[in-house]
Amino acid sequence: MLTVSHLMSPTVVTVGPAATLRQALALFVARRISGVPVVSQDKVLGVVSASDLLNAEIAIPVPAGGLHGWADQGEGGEAPEP
């Protein structure tokens, strides 16, 4: 029988509650993932997904050239925190 353990990612990628929407999106693009648990002090607070970001009322500016290479830059050009 096929179980979720056959499909899950063995390495868990997380964000903290203070991560910006741009940082989360950059992480999704860089890691080719569609969601992450939000964790603080080893406690899962929730989950944020690509759909959550798409449905957010806050606009995330995307460069005219698209997202290629954009995931490597955070606010002001620095690398986003993992």
C-alpha positions as CSV (number, residue, x, y, z in Angstrom):
1,M,0.0,0.0,0.0
2,L,1.3,3.4,-0.9
3,T,1.6,5.8,2.1
4,V,2.6,9.4,2.5
5,S,6.0,8.3,3.7
6,H,6.7,7.2,0.1
7,L,6.0,10.7,-1.2
8,M,7.1,13.0,1.5
9,S,10.3,15.0,1.4
10,P,12.8,13.6,3.9
11,T,14.4,17.0,4.6
12,V,12.0,19.5,6.3
13,V,12.3,23.1,5.3
14,T,10.7,25.6,7.7
15,V,10.3,29.3,8.2
16,G,9.9,31.4,11.3
17,P,6.8,33.5,12.0
18,A,8.7,36.7,11.1
19,A,9.6,35.6,7.6
20,T,8.3,38.0,4.9
21,L,6.1,36.8,2.1
22,R,8.9,37.6,-0.3
23,Q,11.3,35.4,1.7
24,A,8.8,32.5,1.7
25,L,8.2,32.9,-2.0
26,A,11.9,33.0,-2.7
27,L,12.4,29.8,-0.6
28,F,9.6,28.1,-2.5
29,V,11.2,28.9,-5.8
30,A,14.8,28.1,-4.7
31,R,13.8,24.7,-3.2
32,R,11.1,23.9,-5.7
33,I,8.5,23.4,-2.9
34,S,5.0,24.5,-2.5
35,G,4.7,24.9,1.3
36,V,6.5,25.0,4.6
37,P,5.7,24.6,8.3
38,V,6.0,27.8,10.3
39,V,8.1,27.0,13.4
40,S,9.1,28.9,16.5
41,Q,11.0,27.4,19.4
42,D,10.6,23.8,18.0
43,K,6.8,24.3,18.0
44,V,4.8,24.1,14.7
45,L,2.6,27.2,14.6
46,G,1.0,26.5,11.2
47,V,1.7,25.9,7.6
48,V,2.1,28.5,4.7
49,S,1.6,27.4,1.1
50,A,2.1,28.9,-2.3
51,S,-1.7,29.1,-2.6
52,D,-1.7,31.2,0.6
53,L,0.8,33.6,-1.0
54,L,-1.2,33.8,-4.2
55,N,-4.4,34.5,-2.2
56,A,-2.7,37.2,0.0
57,E,-4.1,40.7,-0.4
58,I,-0.6,42.1,-0.2
59,A,1.0,42.5,-3.6
60,I,4.5,41.1,-3.9
61,P,6.4,43.0,-6.6
62,V,7.9,40.7,-9.2
63,P,10.7,42.0,-11.5
64,A,9.8,42.7,-15.1
65,G,12.2,39.9,-16.2
66,G,10.3,37.3,-14.1
67,L,11.4,35.2,-11.2
68,H,14.6,33.7,-12.8
69,G,17.4,34.5,-10.3
70,W,15.1,36.5,-8.2
71,A,14.8,33.7,-5.5
72,D,18.5,34.3,-4.7
73,Q,17.8,37.8,-3.6
74,G,16.0,39.1,-0.5
75,E,14.9,42.6,0.2
76,G,17.5,45.0,-1.1
77,G,19.4,42.2,-2.9
78,E,20.7,40.2,0.1
79,A,20.2,36.5,0.3
80,P,17.0,35.6,2.2
81,E,17.4,33.8,5.6
82,P,16.6,30.1,5.4
